[in-house]
Amino acid sequence: MPRSVNHVASRERRKKILKLTRGYFGCRRNVWTVAKNTWEKGLTYAYRDRKNKKRNFRALWIQRINAGARLEGLSYSQLMGLIHKAGIEINRKVLADLALNNPAAFKAVVDKVKNA
């Protein structure tokens, strides 16, 4: 009895991957095995870098807060310690945005924690 192979399904599976790899360079776009490996590797990079993006943004916020705090005569760690001690619930993202875009509001927060 002849072997039964479902060419329709396998062709669709390959076309789906090749469609996802459109725009890649050279053989990575049209050679099935290379395209499949590249696409799978890309998924692992995407997963990893979703985590790294959070790490990078937190580091950026800390640098911005530190720069704003230094203008007020404090270090980042001193400022964060005073904020926690004063019981002010403000996250680093918002604090960094204030330091960058609204220095007057950032100064008000710093003055509040200095006097508390």
C-alpha positions in Angstrom: 0.0 0.0 0.0 1.4 3.4 -0.9 2.4 5.9 1.7 -0.1 8.6 2.4 1.3 12.1 2.7 -0.7 15.2 3.3 1.0 17.6 1.0 -1.6 20.3 1.4 -1.1 20.6 5.2 2.7 20.5 5.0 2.8 23.1 2.2 0.5 25.4 4.2 2.8 25.0 7.2 5.8 25.9 5.2 4.1 28.9 3.5 3.0 30.2 6.9 6.7 30.3 8.1 8.0 31.7 4.8 5.3 34.5 5.0 6.5 35.3 8.5 10.2 35.6 7.4 9.5 38.0 4.5 11.9 40.9 4.7 14.8 38.8 6.1 18.1 38.9 4.3 19.3 36.3 1.7 18.5 32.7 2.3 16.8 33.5 5.6 13.7 34.5 3.7 13.2 31.7 1.2 15.1 28.6 2.1 12.8 26.5 4.3 15.2 25.2 6.9 17.2 28.4 7.2 14.0 30.5 7.5 12.4 28.1 10.1 15.6 28.3 12.2 15.8 32.0 11.9 12.1 32.5 12.8 12.4 30.2 15.9 15.6 32.1 17.0 13.7 35.3 16.6 11.0 34.1 18.9 13.5 33.4 21.6 15.1 36.8 21.2 11.6 38.4 21.4 10.9 36.6 24.7 14.3 37.5 26.2 14.1 41.1 25.2 10.6 41.6 26.6 12.3 41.0 29.9 15.3 43.1 29.1 13.1 46.0 28.1 11.7 46.3 31.6 15.2 46.2 33.0 16.5 48.9 30.7 13.6 51.2 31.4 14.0 50.9 35.1 17.7 51.8 34.8 16.8 54.8 32.6 14.2 56.0 35.2 16.8 55.6 38.0 19.4 57.7 36.0 16.8 60.4 35.4 15.8 60.6 39.1 19.4 60.6 40.2 20.1 63.5 37.8 17.2 65.5 39.2 18.0 64.6 42.8 21.6 65.8 42.3 20.4 69.2 41.3 18.5 69.4 44.6 21.6 68.3 46.6 20.6 64.7 47.2 21.7 61.4 45.8 19.3 58.9 44.3 19.5 56.5 47.3 19.0 59.4 49.8 16.0 60.7 47.9 14.3 57.2 47.7 15.0 56.6 51.3 13.3 59.9 52.3 10.4 59.2 50.0 9.8 55.8 51.6 10.2 57.3 55.1 7.7 60.0 54.3 5.2 57.4 53.1 4.8 58.9 49.6 3.6 56.3 47.2 5.1 57.3 43.9 6.7 55.0 41.4 10.0 55.5 39.6 8.4 55.9 36.2 6.3 58.9 37.3 9.1 60.4 39.4 11.5 60.2 36.4 8.8 61.8 34.2 8.5 64.7 36.7 12.3 65.1 36.9 12.5 65.3 33.1 9.4 67.2 32.0 8.3 69.1 35.1 11.2 70.1 37.3 9.0 72.4 39.5 6.8 69.5 40.5 9.9 67.3 41.1 11.4 70.1 43.3 8.1 70.2 45.2 8.3 66.5 45.9 11.9 66.8 47.0 11.1 69.7 49.3 8.2 67.8 50.8 10.4 64.8 51.7 13.2 67.0 53.0 10.8 68.8 55.4 9.0 65.6 56.5 
